[in-house]
Amino acid sequence: CVAGVCQEGTDPCRGGEECDEENDECKQPAIPCSISIEPETVEVVSGQSVTFTIIESGECSDPDYEWSVDSTIGSSCDQNGSYVAGTSKDIFKKATDVVRAVEHTSGSSAEATVTVSRGQGCFLSLIYGEESEEIN
């Protein structure tokens, strides 16, 4: 901007820039904070750990993240993005967890999907129970 050019009703800036009247200069507008989680999807075996990472874009100043997990099998996620899969007891079906991060300052949120399977185990322990006499 040329000094004194930022006046009401005029826009001397080009290419999506905005005129900062306080400093009397053209600048790019602020890009709002948005986040995503890596990896977006992952398959794990019961009890396995995965660490999720937040990818920020835009202007995320002093981010404050809260992690959570929607789980029906007892999975957990701490405030550093470290996820531990619960126990999927059904050998034939896979459980699905949703890991979520919310950035409180901007309100931006992101989700990742985790598919949890029982993994390799003794098939008879599913029928009789892991501590049963038949297994021993």
N, CA, C and O atoms as a GROMACS GRO file, in nm:
protein
  544
    1CYS      N    1   0.084  -0.118   0.000
    1CYS     CA    2   0.000   0.000   0.000
    1CYS      C    3   0.089   0.125   0.000
    1CYS      O    4   0.199   0.125   0.055
    2VAL      N    5   0.040   0.222  -0.059
    2VAL     CA    6   0.106   0.352  -0.054
    2VAL      C    7   0.052   0.424   0.068
    2VAL      O    8  -0.067   0.415   0.098
    3ALA      N    9   0.139   0.497   0.140
    3ALA     CA   10   0.096   0.566   0.262
    3ALA      C   11  -0.030   0.648   0.237
    3ALA      O   12  -0.038   0.724   0.141
    4GLY      N   13  -0.127   0.630   0.325
    4GLY     CA   14  -0.250   0.707   0.313
    4GLY      C   15  -0.349   0.650   0.213
    4GLY      O   16  -0.454   0.710   0.192
    5VAL      N   17  -0.318   0.536   0.151
    5VAL     CA   18  -0.406   0.479   0.048
    5VAL      C   19  -0.519   0.396   0.110
    5VAL      O   20  -0.628   0.390   0.053
    6CYS      N   21  -0.494   0.333   0.224
    6CYS     CA   22  -0.597   0.252   0.288
    6CYS      C   23  -0.704   0.344   0.346
    6CYS      O   24  -0.695   0.388   0.461
    7GLN      N   25  -0.803   0.373   0.267
    7GLN     CA   26  -0.912   0.459   0.309
    7GLN      C   27  -1.041   0.381   0.294
    7GLN      O   28  -1.049   0.285   0.216
    8GLU      N   29  -1.140   0.421   0.366
    8GLU     CA   30  -1.268   0.352   0.362
    8GLU      C   31  -1.321   0.349   0.219
    8GLU      O   32  -1.325   0.451   0.150
    9GLY      N   33  -1.361   0.229   0.176
    9GLY     CA   34  -1.420   0.215   0.043
    9GLY      C   35  -1.318   0.189  -0.067
    9GLY      O   36  -1.358   0.165  -0.181
   10THR      N   37  -1.190   0.193  -0.038
   10THR     CA   38  -1.089   0.166  -0.141
   10THR      C   39  -1.009   0.043  -0.102
   10THR      O   40  -0.992   0.016   0.017
   11ASP      N   41  -0.961  -0.031  -0.201
   11ASP     CA   42  -0.878  -0.149  -0.176
   11ASP      C   43  -0.765  -0.150  -0.278
   11ASP      O   44  -0.784  -0.197  -0.390
   12PRO      N   45  -0.649  -0.098  -0.241
   12PRO     CA   46  -0.537  -0.092  -0.334
   12PRO      C   47  -0.462  -0.225  -0.346
   12PRO      O   48  -0.367  -0.235  -0.424
   13CYS      N   49  -0.501  -0.326  -0.270
   13CYS     CA   50  -0.428  -0.452  -0.269
   13CYS      C   51  -0.479  -0.544  -0.379
   13CYS      O   52  -0.592  -0.531  -0.426
   14ARG      N   53  -0.391  -0.639  -0.420
   14ARG     CA   54  -0.425  -0.733  -0.527
   14ARG      C   55  -0.406  -0.877  -0.481
   14ARG      O   56  -0.349  -0.904  -0.375
   15GLY      N   57  -0.455  -0.968  -0.561
   15GLY     CA   58  -0.430  -1.110  -0.542
   15GLY      C   59  -0.478  -1.168  -0.411
   15GLY      O   60  -0.410  -1.253  -0.353
   16GLY      N   61  -0.592  -1.124  -0.361
   16GLY     CA   62  -0.647  -1.178  -0.237
   16GLY      C   63  -0.590  -1.116  -0.112
   16GLY      O   64  -0.626  -1.156  -0.001
   17GLU      N   65  -0.500  -1.019  -0.126
   17GLU     CA   66  -0.445  -0.953  -0.009
   17GLU      C   67  -0.549  -0.858   0.051
   17GLU      O   68  -0.644  -0.816  -0.015
   18GLU      N   69  -0.528  -0.826   0.178
   18GLU     CA   70  -0.614  -0.731   0.247
   18GLU      C   71  -0.530  -0.612   0.288
   18GLU      O   72  -0.410  -0.624   0.312
   19CYS      N   73  -0.595  -0.497   0.296
   19CYS     CA   74  -0.525  -0.376   0.336
   19CYS      C   75  -0.532  -0.365   0.489
   19CYS      O   76  -0.640  -0.351   0.546
   20ASP      N   77  -0.417  -0.370   0.553
   20ASP     CA   78  -0.406  -0.354   0.698
   20ASP      C   79  -0.398  -0.205   0.726
   20ASP      O   80  -0.293  -0.143   0.712
   21GLU      N   81  -0.512  -0.148   0.767
   21GLU     CA   82  -0.520  -0.003   0.786
   21GLU      C   83  -0.429   0.046   0.899
   21GLU      O   84  -0.378   0.157   0.893
   22GLU      N   85  -0.411  -0.037   1.001
   22GLU     CA   86  -0.327   0.004   1.113
   22GLU      C   87  -0.182   0.026   1.069
   22GLU      O   88  -0.118   0.123   1.111
   23ASN      N   89  -0.131  -0.063   0.985
   23ASN     CA   90   0.007  -0.052   0.936
   23ASN      C   91   0.014   0.006   0.797
   23ASN      O   92   0.123   0.029   0.744
   24ASP      N   93  -0.102   0.030   0.737
   24ASP     CA   94  -0.112   0.086   0.602
   24ASP      C   95  -0.030   0.005   0.502
   24ASP      O   96   0.053   0.059   0.428
   25GLU      N   97  -0.056  -0.129   0.502
   25GLU     CA   98   0.015  -0.217   0.409
   25GLU      C   99  -0.074  -0.332   0.367
   25GLU      O  100  -0.170  -0.367   0.436
   26CYS      N  101  -0.041  -0.391   0.253
   26CYS     CA  102  -0.116  -0.507   0.204
   26CYS      C  103  -0.056  -0.633   0.266
   26CYS      O  104   0.066  -0.645   0.281
   27LYS      N  105  -0.143  -0.727   0.303
   27LYS     CA  106  -0.096  -0.855   0.357
   27LYS      C  107  -0.197  -0.963   0.323
   27LYS      O  108  -0.314  -0.936   0.294
   28GLN      N  109  -0.150  -1.088   0.327
   28GLN     CA  110  -0.237  -1.202   0.303
   28GLN      C  111  -0.329  -1.218   0.424
   28GLN      O  112  -0.285  -1.201   0.538
   29PRO      N  113  -0.456  -1.250   0.401
   29PRO     CA  114  -0.547  -1.271   0.514
   29PRO      C  115  -0.505  -1.394   0.595
   29PRO      O  116  -0.442  -1.486   0.542
   30ALA      N  117  -0.538  -1.394   0.723
   30ALA     CA  118  -0.505  -1.507   0.810
   30ALA      C  119  -0.579  -1.632   0.762
   30ALA      O  120  -0.697  -1.627   0.728
   31ILE      N  121  -0.508  -1.743   0.761
   31ILE     CA  122  -0.568  -1.871   0.724
   31ILE      C  123  -0.607  -1.941   0.854
   31ILE      O  124  -0.520  -1.966   0.938
   32PRO      N  125  -0.735  -1.975   0.871
   32PRO     CA  126  -0.778  -2.037   0.996
   32PRO      C  127  -0.706  -2.170   1.021
   32PRO      O  128  -0.666  -2.239   0.927
   33CYS      N  129  -0.692  -2.203   1.146
   33CYS     CA  130  -0.629  -2.328   1.186
   33CYS      C  131  -0.719  -2.446   1.150
   33CYS      O  132  -0.839  -2.444   1.174
   34SER      N  133  -0.659  -2.547   1.092
   34SER     CA  134  -0.729  -2.673   1.072
   34SER      C  135  -0.630  -2.785   1.099
   34SER      O  136  -0.509  -2.769   1.082
   35ILE      N  137  -0.682  -2.899   1.143
   35ILE     CA  138  -0.596  -3.011   1.178
   35ILE      C  139  -0.643  -3.139   1.112
   35ILE      O  140  -0.759  -3.153   1.074
   36SER      N  141  -0.550  -3.233   1.098
   36SER     CA  142  -0.581  -3.368   1.055
   36SER      C  143  -0.496  -3.462   1.140
   36SER      O  144  -0.400  -3.419   1.204
   37ILE      N  145  -0.530  -3.590   1.138
   37ILE     CA  146  -0.458  -3.690   1.216
   37ILE      C  147  -0.392  -3.788   1.121
   37ILE      O  148  -0.454  -3.834   1.025
   38GLU      N  149  -0.267  -3.821   1.148
   38GLU     CA  150  -0.195  -3.923   1.073
   38GLU      C  151  -0.162  -4.038   1.166
   38GLU      O  152  -0.118  -4.012   1.278
   39PRO      N  153  -0.181  -4.162   1.129
   39PRO     CA  154  -0.249  -4.205   1.008
   39PRO      C  155  -0.400  -4.187   1.022
   39PRO      O  156  -0.453  -4.186   1.133
   40GLU      N  157  -0.468  -4.171   0.908
   40GLU     CA  158  -0.614  -4.153   0.909
   40GLU      C  159  -0.686  -4.284   0.940
   40GLU      O  160  -0.789  -4.284   1.007
   41THR      N  161  -0.630  -4.394   0.890
   41THR     CA  162  -0.687  -4.526   0.917
   41THR      C  163  -0.571  -4.621   0.946
   41THR      O  164  -0.462  -4.608   0.891
   42VAL      N  165  -0.598  -4.716   1.034
   42VAL     CA  166  -0.496  -4.815   1.069
   42VAL      C  167  -0.564  -4.941   1.118
   42VAL      O  168  -0.671  -4.935   1.179
   43GLU      N  169  -0.502  -5.056   1.090
   43GLU     CA  170  -0.550  -5.184   1.142
   43GLU      C  171  -0.451  -5.233   1.245
   43GLU      O  172  -0.331  -5.232   1.221
   44VAL      N  173  -0.503  -5.277   1.360
   44VAL     CA  174  -0.418  -5.327   1.468
   44VAL      C  175  -0.478  -5.454   1.525
   44VAL      O  176  -0.592  -5.489   1.498
   45VAL      N  177  -0.396  -5.523   1.604
   45VAL     CA  178  -0.438  -5.642   1.675
   45VAL      C  179  -0.467  -5.600   1.819
   45VAL      O  180  -0.404  -5.507   1.870
   46SER      N  181  -0.560  -5.667   1.885
   46SER     CA  182  -0.593  -5.637   2.025
   46SER      C  183  -0.466  -5.619   2.107
   46SER      O  184  -0.374  -5.701   2.099
   47GLY      N  185  -0.462  -5.512   2.187
   47GLY     CA  186  -0.348  -5.484   2.272
   47GLY      C  187  -0.236  -5.405   2.207
   47GLY      O  188  -0.146  -5.357   2.276
   48GLN      N  189  -0.239  -5.391   2.075
   48GLN     CA  190  -0.133  -5.319   2.005
   48GLN      C  191  -0.144  -5.169   2.026
   48GLN      O  192  -0.253  -5.116   2.046
   49SER      N  193  -0.030  -5.100   2.022
   49SER     CA  194  -0.025  -4.954   2.040
   49SER      C  195   0.004  -4.885   1.908
   49SER      O  196   0.074  -4.938   1.822
   50VAL      N  197  -0.050  -4.765   1.894
   50VAL     CA  198  -0.025  -4.679   1.778
   50VAL      C  199  -0.015  -4.536   1.830
   50VAL      O  200  -0.092  -4.497   1.917
   51THR      N  201   0.078  -4.460   1.777
   51THR     CA  202   0.085  -4.319   1.814
   51THR      C  203   0.037  -4.236   1.697
   51THR      O  204   0.090  -4.246   1.587
   52PHE      N  205  -0.065  -4.154   1.722
   52PHE     CA  206  -0.119  -4.066   1.620
   52PHE      C  207  -0.051  -3.930   1.629
   52PHE      O  208  -0.009  -3.887   1.737
   53THR      N  209  -0.040  -3.863   1.516
   53THR     CA  210   0.024  -3.733   1.508
   53THR      C  211  -0.074  -3.633   1.449
   53THR      O  212  -0.147  -3.665   1.355
   54ILE      N  213  -0.076  -3.513   1.503
   54ILE     CA  214  -0.161  -3.407   1.450
   54ILE      C  215  -0.083  -3.328   1.346
   54ILE      O  216   0.031  -3.288   1.370
   55ILE      N  217  -0.144  -3.306   1.232
   55ILE     CA  218  -0.087  -3.224   1.126
   55ILE      C  219  -0.166  -3.093   1.125
   55ILE      O  220  -0.288  -3.094   1.106
   56GLU      N  221  -0.097  -2.983   1.145
   56GLU     CA  222  -0.163  -2.852   1.149
   56GLU      C  223  -0.145  -2.780   1.015
   56GLU      O  224  -0.042  -2.793   0.949
   57SER      N  225  -0.248  -2.706   0.978
   57SER     CA  226  -0.236  -2.615   0.863
   57SER      C  227  -0.307  -2.485   0.901
   57SER      O  228  -0.400  -2.484   0.981
   58GLY      N  229  -0.261  -2.378   0.841
   58GLY     CA  230  -0.316  -2.247   0.877
   58GLY      C  231  -0.245  -2.192   0.999
   58GLY      O  232  -0.136  -2.237   1.035
   59GLU      N  233  -0.307  -2.095   1.062
   59GLU     CA  234  -0.247  -2.030   1.178
   59GLU      C  235  -0.302  -2.090   1.307
   59GLU      O  236  -0.410  -2.054   1.353
   60CYS      N  237  -0.225  -2.183   1.363
   60CYS     CA  238  -0.262  -2.251   1.487
   60CYS      C  239  -0.169  -2.198   1.596
   60CYS      O  240  -0.061  -2.252   1.618
   61SER      N  241  -0.212  -2.095   1.664
   61SER     CA  242  -0.127  -2.038   1.767
   61SER      C  243  -0.158  -2.099   1.902
   61SER      O  244  -0.274  -2.103   1.943
   62ASP      N  245  -0.054  -2.146   1.970
   62ASP     CA  246  -0.065  -2.204   2.104
   62ASP      C  247  -0.176  -2.309   2.111
   62ASP      O  248  -0.271  -2.293   2.187
   63PRO      N  249  -0.164  -2.417   2.030
   63PRO     CA  250  -0.271  -2.518   2.026
   63PRO      C  251  -0.287  -2.592   2.158
   63PRO      O  252  -0.191  -2.617   2.230
   64ASP      N  253  -0.412  -2.626   2.187
   64ASP     CA  254  -0.449  -2.699   2.307
   64ASP      C  255  -0.537  -2.816   2.263
   64ASP      O  256  -0.656  -2.797   2.238
   65TYR      N  257  -0.479  -2.937   2.253
   65TYR     CA  258  -0.550  -3.052   2.199
   65TYR      C  259  -0.607  -3.140   2.310
   65TYR      O  260  -0.547  -3.157   2.416
   66GLU      N  261  -0.725  -3.194   2.283
   66GLU     CA  262  -0.784  -3.294   2.370
   66GLU      C  263  -0.811  -3.418   2.286
   66GLU      O  264  -0.881  -3.411   2.185
   67TRP      N  265  -0.754  -3.530   2.327
   67TRP     CA  266  -0.770  -3.657   2.256
   67TRP      C  267  -0.879  -3.740   2.325
   67TRP      O  268  -0.896  -3.733   2.446
   68SER      N  269  -0.952  -3.818   2.246
   68SER     CA  270  -1.050  -3.911   2.300
   68SER      C  271  -1.065  -4.028   2.204
   68SER      O  272  -1.021  -4.021   2.089
   69VAL      N  273  -1.127  -4.135   2.252
   69VAL     CA  274  -1.154  -4.250   2.166
   69VAL      C  275  -1.294  -4.301   2.195
   69VAL      O  276  -1.332  -4.318   2.311
   70ASP      N  277  -1.370  -4.325   2.088
   70ASP     CA  278  -1.501  -4.389   2.099
   70ASP      C  279  -1.475  -4.538   2.080
   70ASP      O  280  -1.439  -4.581   1.970
   71SER      N  281  -1.494  -4.616   2.184
   71SER     CA  282  -1.459  -4.757   2.178
   71SER      C  283  -1.560  -4.842   2.253
   71SER      O  284  -1.612  -4.801   2.357
   72THR      N  285  -1.588  -4.960   2.200
   72THR     CA  286  -1.676  -5.056   2.268
   72THR      C  287  -1.594  -5.172   2.325
   72THR      O  288  -1.650  -5.263   2.386
   73ILE      N  289  -1.461  -5.168   2.305
   73ILE     CA  290  -1.376  -5.280   2.348
   73ILE      C  291  -1.270  -5.237   2.449
   73ILE      O  292  -1.173  -5.309   2.472
   74GLY      N  293  -1.286  -5.120   2.509
   74GLY     CA  294  -1.195  -5.077   2.614
   74GLY      C  295  -1.064  -5.017   2.568
   74GLY      O  296  -0.966  -5.018   2.643
   75SER      N  297  -1.058  -4.964   2.446
   75SER     CA  298  -0.936  -4.899   2.397
   75SER      C  299  -0.917  -4.766   2.469
   75SER      O  300  -1.011  -4.712   2.527
   76SER      N  301  -0.793  -4.715   2.465
   76SER     CA  302  -0.765  -4.587   2.530
   76SER      C  303  -0.674  -4.502   2.442
   76SER      O  304  -0.604  -4.553   2.355
   77CYS      N  305  -0.676  -4.371   2.468
   77CYS     CA  306  -0.588  -4.278   2.398
   77CYS      C  307  -0.550  -4.168   2.498
   77CYS      O  308  -0.637  -4.103   2.554
   78ASP      N  309  -0.418  -4.149   2.520
   78ASP     CA  310  -0.376  -4.046   2.615
   78ASP      C  311  -0.366  -3.910   2.545
   78ASP      O  312  -0.391  -3.899   2.425
   79GLN      N  313  -0.328  -3.809   2.620
   79GLN     CA  314  -0.325  -3.672   2.567
   79GLN      C  315  -0.203  -3.644   2.480
   79GLN      O  316  -0.180  -3.530   2.440
   80ASN      N  317  -0.123  -3.747   2.451
   80ASN     CA  318  -0.012  -3.735   2.356
   80ASN      C  319  -0.043  -3.806   2.225
   80ASN      O  320   0.043  -3.813   2.137
   81GLY      N  321  -0.165  -3.860   2.212
   81GLY     CA  322  -0.204  -3.930   2.091
   81GLY      C  323  -0.162  -4.076   2.089
   81GLY      O  324  -0.165  -4.139   1.984
   82SER      N  325  -0.123  -4.131   2.204
   82SER     CA  326  -0.083  -4.272   2.212
   82SER      C  327  -0.208  -4.356   2.239
   82SER      O  328  -0.271  -4.345   2.343
   83TYR      N  329  -0.240  -4.440   2.143
   83TYR     CA  330  -0.360  -4.524   2.146
   83TYR      C  331  -0.320  -4.668   2.179
   83TYR      O  332  -0.219  -4.717   2.129
   84VAL      N  333  -0.398  -4.734   2.263
   84VAL     CA  334  -0.379  -4.876   2.294
   84VAL      C  335  -0.512  -4.945   2.266
   84VAL      O  336  -0.615  -4.911   2.324
   85ALA      N  337  -0.508  -5.044   2.176
   85ALA     CA  338  -0.631  -5.116   2.138
   85ALA      C  339  -0.679  -5.203   2.252
   85ALA      O  340  -0.600  -5.268   2.321
   86GLY      N  341  -0.810  -5.204   2.270
   86GLY     CA  342  -0.872  -5.293   2.368
   86GLY      C  343  -0.873  -5.435   2.313
   86GLY      O  344  -0.803  -5.466   2.217
   87THR      N  345  -0.952  -5.521   2.376
   87THR     CA  346  -0.955  -5.662   2.337
   87THR      C  347  -1.081  -5.693   2.258
   87THR      O  348  -1.192  -5.687   2.309
   88SER      N  349  -1.060  -5.726   2.132
   88SER     CA  350  -1.170  -5.772   2.047
   88SER      C  351  -1.180  -5.922   2.069
   88SER      O  352  -1.093  -5.997   2.025
   89LYS      N  353  -1.285  -5.968   2.137
   89LYS     CA  354  -1.298  -6.108   2.175
   89LYS      C  355  -1.355  -6.196   2.064
   89LYS      O  356  -1.346  -6.318   2.071
   90ASP      N  357  -1.413  -6.136   1.964
   90ASP     CA  358  -1.476  -6.212   1.857
   90ASP      C  359  -1.377  -6.236   1.744
   90ASP      O  360  -1.335  -6.141   1.678
   91ILE      N  361  -1.338  -6.362   1.721
   91ILE     CA  362  -1.238  -6.393   1.618
   91ILE      C  363  -1.291  -6.367   1.478
   91ILE      O  364  -1.213  -6.346   1.385
   92PHE      N  365  -1.423  -6.368   1.461
   92PHE     CA  366  -1.479  -6.353   1.328
   92PHE      C  367  -1.512  -6.210   1.290
   92PHE      O  368  -1.526  -6.180   1.171
   93LYS      N  369  -1.523  -6.121   1.388
   93LYS     CA  370  -1.558  -5.982   1.358
   93LYS      C  371  -1.447  -5.889   1.404
   93LYS      O  372  -1.370  -5.922   1.494
   94LYS      N  373  -1.439  -5.774   1.341
   94LYS     CA  374  -1.342  -5.673   1.380
   94LYS      C  375  -1.416  -5.558   1.446
   94LYS      O  376  -1.526  -5.522   1.404
   95ALA      N  377  -1.355  -5.501   1.548
   95ALA     CA  378  -1.413  -5.385   1.615
   95ALA      C  379  -1.357  -5.259   1.549
   95ALA      O  380  -1.247  -5.260   1.494
   96THR      N  381  -1.434  -5.151   1.555
   96THR     CA  382  -1.389  -5.024   1.499
   96THR      C  383  -1.393  -4.918   1.607
   96THR      O  384  -1.495  -4.896   1.672
   97ASP      N  385  -1.279  -4.851   1.625
   97ASP     CA  386  -1.269  -4.739   1.718
   97ASP      C  387  -1.252  -4.611   1.638
   97ASP      O  388  -1.201  -4.612   1.526
   98VAL      N  389  -1.296  -4.500   1.696
   98VAL     CA  390  -1.275  -4.368   1.636
   98VAL      C  391  -1.193  -4.286   1.734
   98VAL      O  392  -1.236  -4.259   1.846
   99VAL      N  393  -1.072  -4.246   1.689
   99VAL     CA  394  -0.986  -4.160   1.770
   99VAL      C  395  -1.011  -4.017   1.724
   99VAL      O  396  -1.014  -3.989   1.605
  100ARG      N  397  -1.028  -3.927   1.821
  100ARG     CA  398  -1.064  -3.789   1.788
  100ARG      C  399  -0.971  -3.692   1.861
  100ARG      O  400  -0.936  -3.714   1.977
  101ALA      N  401  -0.934  -3.586   1.791
  101ALA     CA  402  -0.858  -3.476   1.853
  101ALA      C  403  -0.935  -3.347   1.828
  101ALA      O  404  -0.983  -3.324   1.717
  102VAL      N  405  -0.947  -3.263   1.931
  102VAL     CA  406  -1.013  -3.134   1.920
  102VAL      C  407  -0.914  -3.028   1.965
  102VAL      O  408  -0.853  -3.040   2.072
  103GLU      N  409  -0.899  -2.924   1.885
  103GLU     CA  410  -0.813  -2.811   1.921
  103GLU      C  411  -0.905  -2.706   1.979
  103GLU      O  412  -0.988  -2.649   1.908
  104HIS      N  413  -0.893  -2.679   2.109
  104HIS     CA  414  -0.989  -2.594   2.180
  104HIS      C  415  -0.988  -2.448   2.138
  104HIS      O  416  -1.093  -2.384   2.137
  105THR      N  417  -0.873  -2.394   2.103
  105THR     CA  418  -0.865  -2.252   2.068
  105THR      C  419  -0.944  -2.222   1.941
  105THR      O  420  -1.021  -2.125   1.936
  106SER      N  421  -0.925  -2.304   1.837
  106SER     CA  422  -0.992  -2.279   1.709
  106SER      C  423  -1.121  -2.358   1.693
  106SER      O  424  -1.206  -2.323   1.611
  107GLY      N  425  -1.137  -2.466   1.772
  107GLY     CA  426  -1.254  -2.552   1.758
  107GLY      C  427  -1.238  -2.654   1.647
  107GLY      O  428  -1.330  -2.730   1.620
  108SER      N  429  -1.121  -2.658   1.584
  108SER     CA  430  -1.095  -2.753   1.477
  108SER      C  431  -1.085  -2.894   1.535
  108SER      O  432  -1.031  -2.914   1.644
  109SER      N  433  -1.137  -2.993   1.461
  109SER     CA  434  -1.129  -3.131   1.508
  109SER      C  435  -1.095  -3.224   1.392
  109SER      O  436  -1.113  -3.189   1.275
  110ALA      N  437  -1.045  -3.342   1.428
  110ALA     CA  438  -1.010  -3.442   1.327
  110ALA      C  439  -1.034  -3.580   1.387
  110ALA      O  440  -1.035  -3.597   1.509
  111GLU      N  441  -1.055  -3.679   1.299
  111GLU     CA  442  -1.081  -3.815   1.342
  111GLU      C  443  -0.994  -3.913   1.265
  111GLU      O  444  -0.954  -3.887   1.151
  112ALA      N  445  -0.965  -4.026   1.329
  112ALA     CA  446  -0.896  -4.137   1.265
  112ALA      C  447  -0.974  -4.264   1.299
  112ALA      O  448  -1.034  -4.273   1.406
  113THR      N  449  -0.973  -4.360   1.210
  113THR     CA  450  -1.045  -4.485   1.230
  113THR      C  451  -0.946  -4.598   1.254
  113THR      O  452  -0.849  -4.614   1.180
  114VAL      N  453  -0.971  -4.676   1.359
  114VAL     CA  454  -0.887  -4.790   1.393
  114VAL      C  455  -0.971  -4.916   1.385
  114VAL      O  456  -1.077  -4.925   1.446
  115THR      N  457  -0.924  -5.013   1.309
  115THR     CA  458  -0.990  -5.143   1.302
  115THR      C  459  -0.909  -5.240   1.387
  115THR      O  460  -0.789  -5.257   1.366
  116VAL      N  461  -0.976  -5.303   1.484
  116VAL     CA  462  -0.909  -5.391   1.579
  116VAL      C  463  -0.955  -5.534   1.556
  116VAL      O  464  -1.075  -5.562   1.556
  117SER      N  465  -0.858  -5.625   1.538
  117SER     CA  466  -0.892  -5.767   1.523
  117SER      C  467  -0.833  -5.845   1.640
  117SER      O  468  -0.742  -5.798   1.708
  118ARG      N  469  -0.884  -5.962   1.662
  118ARG     CA  470  -0.838  -6.044   1.773
  118ARG      C  471  -0.696  -6.091   1.751
  118ARG      O  472  -0.621  -6.106   1.847
  119GLY      N  473  -0.659  -6.114   1.630
  119GLY     CA  474  -0.524  -6.162   1.602
  119GLY      C  475  -0.516  -6.312   1.609
  119GLY      O  476  -0.618  -6.381   1.620
  120GLN      N  477  -0.396  -6.363   1.604
  120GLN     CA  478  -0.375  -6.508   1.608
  120GLN      C  479  -0.384  -6.555   1.752
  120GLN      O  480  -0.320  -6.500   1.842
  121GLY      N  481  -0.463  -6.652   1.773
  121GLY     CA  482  -0.478  -6.707   1.906
  121GLY      C  483  -0.530  -6.849   1.896
  121GLY      O  484  -0.556  -6.899   1.787
  122CYS      N  485  -0.544  -6.911   2.005
  122CYS     CA  486  -0.593  -7.047   2.008
  122CYS      C  487  -0.744  -7.046   1.989
  122CYS      O  488  -0.817  -6.988   2.069
  123PHE      N  489  -0.790  -7.110   1.884
  123PHE     CA  490  -0.933  -7.113   1.853
  123PHE      C  491  -1.012  -7.181   1.965
  123PHE      O  492  -1.124  -7.139   1.996
  124LEU      N  493  -0.955  -7.284   2.026
  124LEU     CA  494  -1.025  -7.356   2.133
  124LEU      C  495  -1.046  -7.268   2.256
  124LEU      O  496  -1.143  -7.287   2.330
  125SER      N  497  -0.957  -7.171   2.277
  125SER     CA  498  -0.975  -7.083   2.393
  125SER      C  499  -1.098  -6.996   2.375
  125SER      O  500  -1.157  -6.951   2.474
  126LEU      N  501  -1.139  -6.972   2.252
  126LEU     CA  502  -1.261  -6.897   2.227
  126LEU      C  503  -1.384  -6.981   2.260
  126LEU      O  504  -1.486  -6.928   2.305
  127ILE      N  505  -1.374  -7.110   2.238
  127ILE     CA  506  -1.487  -7.199   2.265
  127ILE      C  507  -1.498  -7.229   2.415
  127ILE      O  508  -1.606  -7.218   2.473
  128TYR      N  509  -1.386  -7.267   2.477
  128TYR     CA  510  -1.388  -7.312   2.616
  128TYR      C  511  -1.351  -7.204   2.718
  128TYR      O  512  -1.382  -7.218   2.836
  129GLY      N  513  -1.285  -7.098   2.672
  129GLY     CA  514  -1.236  -6.997   2.765
  129GLY      C  515  -1.087  -7.018   2.788
  129GLY      O  516  -1.039  -7.132   2.793
  130GLU      N  517  -1.015  -6.909   2.804
  130GLU     CA  518  -0.869  -6.918   2.812
  130GLU      C  519  -0.818  -6.990   2.937
  130GLU      O  520  -0.709  -7.048   2.933
  131GLU      N  521  -0.893  -6.990   3.045
  131GLU     CA  522  -0.849  -7.054   3.169
  131GLU      C  523  -0.922  -7.185   3.196
  131GLU      O  524  -0.923  -7.233   3.309
  132SER      N  525  -0.983  -7.243   3.093
  132SER     CA  526  -1.063  -7.364   3.116
  132SER      C  527  -0.974  -7.489   3.127
  132SER      O  528  -0.858  -7.487   3.087
  133GLU      N  529  -1.031  -7.596   3.181
  133GLU     CA  530  -0.959  -7.723   3.194
  133GLU      C  531  -0.925  -7.782   3.058
  133GLU      O  532  -0.819  -7.842   3.042
  134GLU      N  533  -1.013  -7.765   2.960
  134GLU     CA  534  -0.990  -7.820   2.827
  134GLU      C  535  -0.864  -7.760   2.763
  134GLU      O  536  -0.790  -7.830   2.693
  135ILE      N  537  -0.839  -7.633   2.786
  135ILE     CA  538  -0.722  -7.566   2.728
  135ILE      C  539  -0.595  -7.612   2.801
  135ILE      O  540  -0.491  -7.632   2.738
  136ASN      N  541  -0.603  -7.628   2.933
  136ASN     CA  542  -0.486  -7.674   3.010
  136ASN      C  543  -0.450  -7.815   2.974
  136ASN      O  544  -0.354  -7.870   3.029
   0.00000   0.00000   0.00000
